[in-house]
Amino acid sequence: MFGLSLEHLLILLVAGLFILGPERLPESAQWLAQTMRRVRDYASGAQEQLRAELGPEFQDLRKPLRDLQALREFNPRTVVNRYLLDDTLTTERTMTATPAGGGQVSASTATAAVRPLEPGERAPVDPDAT
């Protein structure tokens, strides 16, 4: 519910048992359950009221909030690793390279150009890049 594991719940139960005692612990648990239920009802009621007052604009409001949520989950390390280590991106970069004739490289030419070197074969050198 709150991201608590079974061990954490057990520790809270034992602490509650020591603090409240065995007589008041069931009453306190019942009170806590009722309070949580009320809070949940208030939250859903507020959401329904917002939805009723805003009408179709409520959905327009939700899209930017989803976009912000996606930004919170953005991990730059994953993006950099994917960009640097993904083989499909290196193939795409090779396909966008321009040959000496000035035309665009096709997908079949790019896959033929990207091949492992034979033993004793020297790697091609680009004099403009060095």
Rosetta silent file (secondary structure, phi, psi, omega in degrees, C-alpha in Angstrom):
SEQUENCE: MFGLSLEHLLILLVAGLFILGPERLPESAQWLAQTMRRVRDYASGAQEQLRAELGPEFQDLRKPLRDLQALREFNPRTVVNRYLLDDTLTTERTMTATPAGGGQVSASTATAAVRPLEPGERAPVDPDAT
SCORE:     score description
SCORE:     0.000 S_00000001
   1 L     0.000  -56.724  179.134    0.000    0.000    0.000 S_00000001
   2 L  -106.879   19.195 -177.572    2.639    2.583    1.013 S_00000001
   3 L    79.366   21.699 -179.743    5.580    0.628   -0.363 S_00000001
   4 L   -92.422  137.709  177.511    6.039   -1.186    2.938 S_00000001
   5 L   -85.008  175.446 -179.345    7.358   -4.703    2.945 S_00000001
   6 H   -63.799  -36.493  179.344    6.108   -7.472    5.182 S_00000001
   7 H   -65.030  -41.152  179.259    9.004   -6.916    7.599 S_00000001
   8 H   -64.424  -42.098  178.471    8.167   -3.222    7.958 S_00000001
   9 H   -63.567  -38.287  178.485    4.526   -3.992    8.653 S_00000001
  10 H   -65.407  -40.795  177.908    5.524   -6.558   11.266 S_00000001
  11 H   -64.320  -42.391  177.478    7.797   -4.025   12.989 S_00000001
  12 H   -63.463  -38.323  178.644    4.978   -1.446   12.985 S_00000001
  13 H   -64.661  -44.286  179.443    2.596   -4.020   14.444 S_00000001
  14 H   -66.697  -40.602  177.852    5.014   -4.928   17.244 S_00000001
  15 H   -64.069  -41.997  177.143    5.712   -1.239   17.960 S_00000001
  16 H   -63.337  -36.411  178.447    1.975   -0.545   18.050 S_00000001
  17 H   -64.185  -41.177  179.279    1.500   -3.469   20.403 S_00000001
  18 H   -72.877  -38.211 -176.284    4.096   -2.061   22.800 S_00000001
  19 H   -75.902  -48.341 -175.043    2.895    1.540   22.550 S_00000001
  20 H   -90.690  -27.125 -176.906   -0.864    1.012   22.632 S_00000001
  21 H    89.069  161.126 -176.532   -1.083   -2.296   24.404 S_00000001
  22 H   -68.598  -20.021 -178.928   -3.124   -5.326   23.406 S_00000001
  23 H   -76.579  -40.895 -174.787   -6.400   -3.754   24.600 S_00000001
  24 H   -94.775   -9.006 -177.032   -6.315   -0.622   22.442 S_00000001
  25 H   -63.837  -45.623  178.813   -4.526   -2.028   19.374 S_00000001
  26 H   -63.167  -38.840  177.960   -7.658   -3.476   17.644 S_00000001
  27 H   -64.560  -40.625  179.405   -9.589   -0.234   18.237 S_00000001
  28 H   -66.809  -39.677  177.822   -6.708    1.809   16.844 S_00000001
  29 H   -64.817  -39.347  177.969   -6.426   -0.412   13.772 S_00000001
  30 H   -65.774  -42.819  177.822  -10.171   -0.033   13.179 S_00000001
  31 H   -61.516  -43.293  179.717   -9.924    3.754   13.562 S_00000001
  32 H   -63.413  -41.157  178.956   -6.988    3.867   11.129 S_00000001
  33 H   -64.288  -42.724  178.645   -8.898    1.785    8.558 S_00000001
  34 H   -64.793  -41.259  179.242  -11.957    4.061    8.816 S_00000001
  35 H   -63.666  -43.343  178.316   -9.810    7.180    8.490 S_00000001
  36 H   -62.413  -40.444  178.825   -8.051    5.794    5.419 S_00000001
  37 H   -62.948  -42.096  178.467  -11.427    4.936    3.884 S_00000001
  38 H   -64.053  -43.984  179.470  -12.677    8.502    4.514 S_00000001
  39 H   -61.541  -42.544  178.349   -9.568   10.046    2.999 S_00000001
  40 H   -63.149  -40.594  177.974   -9.939    7.831   -0.065 S_00000001
  41 H   -65.454  -41.093  177.743  -13.621    8.816   -0.370 S_00000001
  42 H   -62.898  -42.896 -179.168  -12.764   12.525   -0.067 S_00000001
  43 H   -64.755  -44.142  179.402  -10.081   12.210   -2.742 S_00000001
  44 H   -68.966  -34.980  176.296  -12.350   10.374   -5.167 S_00000001
  45 H   -64.729  -40.777  177.905  -15.163   12.860   -4.448 S_00000001
  46 H   -65.303  -38.849  178.870  -12.849   15.776   -5.170 S_00000001
  47 H   -66.356  -42.198  177.886  -11.755   14.143   -8.416 S_00000001
  48 H   -64.619  -39.231  178.280  -15.371   13.553   -9.452 S_00000001
  49 H   -64.779  -43.155  176.460  -16.237   17.158   -8.582 S_00000001
  50 H   -60.539  -45.090 -179.208  -13.307   18.414  -10.663 S_00000001
  51 H   -62.223  -39.470 -179.806  -14.331   16.177  -13.540 S_00000001
  52 H   -70.161  -38.616 -177.858  -17.931   17.458  -13.334 S_00000001
  53 H   -76.438  -38.932 -178.172  -16.933   21.135  -13.175 S_00000001
  54 H   -82.768  -26.584  179.644  -14.242   21.053  -15.866 S_00000001
  55 L    67.384 -133.491 -177.301  -16.078   18.720  -18.210 S_00000001
  56 L   -68.946  -18.993  179.429  -14.088   17.759  -21.312 S_00000001
  57 H   -69.674  -15.793  178.508  -11.248   20.119  -20.338 S_00000001
  58 H   -62.487  -40.333  178.333  -10.371   17.694  -17.530 S_00000001
  59 H   -67.828  -35.075  176.667   -8.886   15.288  -20.078 S_00000001
  60 H   -65.561  -31.096  178.101   -6.929   18.181  -21.626 S_00000001
  61 H   -73.979  -31.513 -177.094   -5.512   18.903  -18.176 S_00000001
  62 H   -71.024  -32.078 -177.329   -4.482   15.284  -17.646 S_00000001
  63 H   -62.504  -49.315  176.621   -2.233   15.086  -20.752 S_00000001
  64 H   -61.490  -32.637  177.918    0.328   17.700  -19.557 S_00000001
  65 H   -67.322  -38.185  175.815    0.329   16.022  -16.155 S_00000001
  66 H   -65.564  -37.907  177.469    1.132   12.656  -17.789 S_00000001
  67 H   -64.135  -40.382  177.077    3.925   14.346  -19.751 S_00000001
  68 H   -65.028  -37.872  177.464    5.348   15.765  -16.527 S_00000001
  69 H   -63.301  -39.691  178.149    5.159   12.320  -14.934 S_00000001
  70 H   -64.240  -35.090  178.089    7.114   10.903  -17.885 S_00000001
  71 H   -68.880  -32.380  177.372    9.783   13.570  -17.340 S_00000001
  72 H   -64.371  -30.937 -178.965   10.087   12.546  -13.693 S_00000001
  73 L   -90.157    5.799 -179.494   10.927    9.024  -14.830 S_00000001
  74 L   -69.173  129.069  179.286   13.540   10.280  -17.339 S_00000001
  75 L  -121.582  105.866 -176.797   16.926    8.656  -16.779 S_00000001
  76 H   -62.854  -31.417  179.826   19.745   10.325  -18.735 S_00000001
  77 H   -62.570  -41.701  178.707   22.116    7.412  -18.114 S_00000001
  78 H   -64.411  -41.219 -179.227   19.738    5.016  -19.884 S_00000001
  79 H   -65.155  -44.158 -179.752   19.361    7.372  -22.846 S_00000001
  80 H   -65.628  -43.729  177.847   23.121    7.820  -23.223 S_00000001
  81 H   -61.235  -42.456  179.843   23.765    4.079  -22.929 S_00000001
  82 H   -64.061  -40.361 -178.875   21.076    3.328  -25.492 S_00000001
  83 H   -68.495  -41.807 -175.924   22.493    5.946  -27.866 S_00000001
  84 H   -81.276  -31.987 -170.489   26.101    4.832  -27.534 S_00000001
  85 H  -108.886   -6.596 -177.182   25.689    1.073  -27.320 S_00000001
  86 L   -80.329  127.380 -178.271   22.630    0.267  -29.437 S_00000001
  87 H   -68.873  -30.930 -178.465   23.548   -1.409  -32.747 S_00000001
  88 H   -66.690  -33.142  178.711   20.471   -0.150  -34.575 S_00000001
  89 H   -70.333  -37.232  178.756   21.540    3.447  -34.039 S_00000001
  90 H   -66.974  -35.327  176.656   25.011    2.815  -35.460 S_00000001
  91 H   -66.409  -40.667  178.166   23.431    1.232  -38.529 S_00000001
  92 H   -64.483  -39.838  178.201   21.150    4.265  -38.918 S_00000001
  93 H   -64.518  -37.328  178.738   24.127    6.613  -38.627 S_00000001
  94 H   -67.529  -37.222 -178.504   25.941    4.623  -41.321 S_00000001
  95 H   -69.100  -25.961 -179.077   22.894    4.759  -43.583 S_00000001
  96 L   -88.467   -3.962  178.156   22.724    8.558  -43.371 S_00000001
  97 L   -68.765  146.207 -179.887   26.360    9.012  -44.388 S_00000001
  98 L   -97.266  134.947  178.017   26.851   10.503  -47.838 S_00000001
  99 L   -78.327  178.335 -177.054   29.089    8.687  -50.331 S_00000001
 100 L   -61.254  -31.178 -179.355   31.684   10.373  -52.546 S_00000001
 101 L   -72.356  -13.005  177.710   29.092   10.841  -55.329 S_00000001
 102 L    94.491   -8.560 -179.551   26.986   13.032  -53.030 S_00000001
 103 L   -83.782  173.011  178.874   23.886   10.779  -53.041 S_00000001
 104 L   -83.305  142.853  178.296   22.223    9.119  -50.089 S_00000001
 105 L   -79.977  131.383  178.130   23.364    5.614  -49.086 S_00000001
 106 L   -80.626  168.088 -177.781   20.580    3.030  -49.390 S_00000001
 107 H   -65.324  -38.072 -179.432   19.884    0.435  -46.714 S_00000001
 108 H   -70.064  -36.401  177.082   21.292   -2.416  -48.813 S_00000001
 109 H   -68.249  -38.404 -178.720   24.506   -0.491  -49.539 S_00000001
 110 H   -66.416  -39.523 -179.899   24.871    0.419  -45.862 S_00000001
 111 H   -72.112  -30.487  177.422   24.548   -3.178  -44.714 S_00000001
 112 H   -72.821  -33.571 -178.821   27.020   -4.301  -47.354 S_00000001
 113 H   -73.491  -28.968 -179.318   29.489   -1.572  -46.299 S_00000001
 114 L   -92.531   99.343  178.882   29.301   -2.571  -42.631 S_00000001
 115 L  -145.319  156.989  178.378   31.100   -5.905  -42.454 S_00000001
 116 L   -69.615  150.497  179.154   33.874   -7.315  -40.303 S_00000001
 117 L   -75.632  143.840  174.940   37.432   -6.926  -41.564 S_00000001
 118 L   -73.558  156.430  177.058   39.214   -9.932  -42.992 S_00000001
 119 L   -60.395  129.334  179.974   42.427  -11.061  -41.242 S_00000001
 120 L    86.856   -8.310 -179.784   45.290   -8.837  -42.399 S_00000001
 121 L   -81.945  139.540  179.573   42.926   -6.286  -43.979 S_00000001
 122 L   -88.896  147.373  179.333   43.448   -2.645  -42.989 S_00000001
 123 L   -70.071  144.664  178.247   40.589   -0.496  -41.801 S_00000001
 124 L   -66.826  145.506 -177.291   39.421    2.164  -44.265 S_00000001
 125 L  -116.378  134.066  175.231   40.721    5.652  -43.521 S_00000001
 126 L  -101.340  108.218 -175.916   38.804    8.868  -44.051 S_00000001
 127 L   -65.024  -25.726  178.844   41.397   11.563  -44.806 S_00000001
 128 L   -73.645  -27.790 -177.428   38.875   14.334  -44.059 S_00000001
 129 L   -85.372  -17.923 -177.724   38.216   12.988  -40.563 S_00000001
 130 L   -97.750    0.000    0.000   41.875   12.658  -39.548 S_00000001
